[in-house]
Amino acid sequence: MGTWTRLFYRIRANASTILRRRLLALLVVLMMLPVTFAARGVEGVFYSRADVLFLPPPSLFGGNLLQADPAQTLSFAAIIEHRINAEQPSTAPRSTSAPLYGTGARNTHAVYIPSSGGQWQLSFSRPVITVEVVADSAEAATKMLNQLVGRISDLSSQTQTDNGIQTAAQISTELSPGLPYVTHVSVRNDRAVVALVLLTLGLAVGVPLVTERFTTSRKKPALRT
């Protein structure tokens, strides 16, 4: 309510200027109309996420995985992550905290080793590769996720086999959760439309005022001469 009130008083205080520059204000409104209508029609996305855990071979640690130093396993997971992203690059923006759907991306994926650090300092301590996908349908999200986690597992096994590591001594992978779920993330269209309406009104008021001040400041030196 405060925003609307401030905008109303600003319009009333500068009504004469806005009317004089009404064509400019109308142009701003016309330019913003397609964006506003497009925001009303934006649909939600289907989202899925899974972790691929990298586990050291039990035979090397007496059958107790908790005794294993994850440093070497983490390094191997990092190699697989780089290779996956080289094979199937994603244009989705990276974020340290927001889920993939929160970045506004659609029909894409993200493959990364999660950081346990904060916003300004990354810290990687767990041999895990996280896979996130967003798609326009649940079927597409499931298919994309299965392809990525399957490729990670295959690439892990293939890389070790190519380097002569016996099967019993290989690092294994495990999917968590075992059956990844797909959720539908809706879009708050009403809030987006209200925000765009406020932005449009603000621009329709602000642009004429800025233009008026700029024009006036350029005319002042001419009046003095």
Secondary structure, DSSP 8 states (H G I E B T S, - for coil): -HHHHHHHHHHHHTHHHHHHTHHHHHHHHHHHHHHHHHHHT---EEEEEEEEEEE--GGGGTT-GGGS-HHHHHHHHHHHHHHHHHHS---S---SSS-GGGGT--SEEEEE----S-SSS----S-EEEEEEEESSHHHHHHHHHHHHHHHHHHHHHHHHHTT--GGGS-EEEEESSS--EEEE---HHHHHHHHHHHHHHHHHHHHHHHHHHHHHHHHHHHH-
